[in-house]
């Protein structure tokens, strides 16, 4: 095959363009700090980076969801702890009524205290964070009115904290304080103390029993409210378990994020020392090619006729 001057020139230009492109790419990498500045630089690595970035973004979203869920559950935990303390006071008053004398003074004092404690339980049932009532489901207004009637929803706000894994961020207030929606029947006789317990209804029944000096009714109230206190403690334990789960999930996601970001950085971030050496080598090679091409392009047929 005959090699013509034109073919030699085209080949020289092609090699010079390749050398110039290599130098430009290294200069761009050093300037940006990235190995890949456009998909055409390395299509395979670009795909890997896109997959890694998608996983990192998902991890950030899950972390955000966990923080918001933790905040709601911490508010619920505080309210439930207060409810548990209130229920201990309710139980003590009920117990005192069983073992003590039902004189007018102690009866009036017990009724007043129980009424106040019920109001405080209702206040705790209306606990909210921003516009979210932690015991009201999707209700945008107070789930409990002043009498303790529940008007919220029984839905639990579930938040995704990992792929297809959800944690409840709220507590069903109807089940907690009313034994369900509609409220559970207040137990008496053989059914006293059997769950689910309508705590607020049981306090009302106990107040009525104390006012009428109904010893059997008071004894039923003691049983119901003991079970009611256990009901609050179960909810408190459940929320605590969710918080532990979220903490474990948060640590796992943090470890995964660190790994993903390290792999992403290894692919994308420029090794300046290595890139600097390569740029020096490519620049030297390019300048040598320029010099050689310039000399070759000056030759003509007369140079071979001496």
C-alpha positions, 0 to 999 in steps of 0.5 A: 500500500502506497503511503502518500504525503496526504495520508501522512499529514492526516495521520499526524493531525489525528495523533496531534488531536489525540495528544491535545485531547489527553492534555485538555482532559487532564487539565480539566480534571485538575481544574474541576477536581473530578475524574469525570466531568461529562458522561462521555469521559467514562460511560461505565464509571458514569453509570456507577456514579449515578447509581451511587448518587441515587443510593446516597440521596435515598440514604439522606432522605431516610435519615431525614425521615428518621430525625422527624420520626424521632422528634415526634416519638420523643414528644409522644414519649414525654407525654406518655411519661407524664400520663404514667405519672398521672395514672399513679396518682389516680391509682393512689386516690382510688386505693385510698378510697377503698381502704379509707373512710368515705367521709364528706371531706375525703370524698370531695377532695378525691373527686376534685383531684380525680377531675383535675387528673382527668383534665391533665390526661386530656391535655396530654392527649392533645399534645402536638408538635407543630400541626401534628397531634401525636395522639390524633392520627390525621386530625388537624384539630384537637382529638380530645374535647374537654369531656374526653370525647375523641374526635381524631382518627385512629390512623398511625402515621407510618414513616419509611426509614429504609426500603419497604420498612416503616416505623409508626411516628404517632400513637393511637390516642383512642386506643390509649385513653378510651380503649378504642373508637368507639370507647370500650365499655367500662368494666364492672364486677367480673369484667373489671380490669379487663382490657382494653380499658377506657381510662377516661370513662373509668375515671368518670365511673370512679368519680360517680362511685365515690360520690355515691359511696358505692364501695363495689364501684370504687373497687371496680375503679381500682381494678380498671385504673390499674389495668389502665396504668398498665395500658399506658405503660405498654404504650410507653414501652412500645414508643421506647422500642421504636426509638431504639429501632430508629437509633439502630437504623440511623447508625446503620444508614450512617455507616452505609452513607460513609461507605457509599461516599468513600466509593463515590470519592474513589471513582470521582475525585482526582488524585492530584499527584497522579494527574499532575505526573500524567499531565507533565508526561502528556504535555512533553509527549505532545510538544515532542509530537508537535516538533517532529510533525513540524520537521516532517512537514518541511520535507519535500521530494527534493530532500530525497534527490541529493 
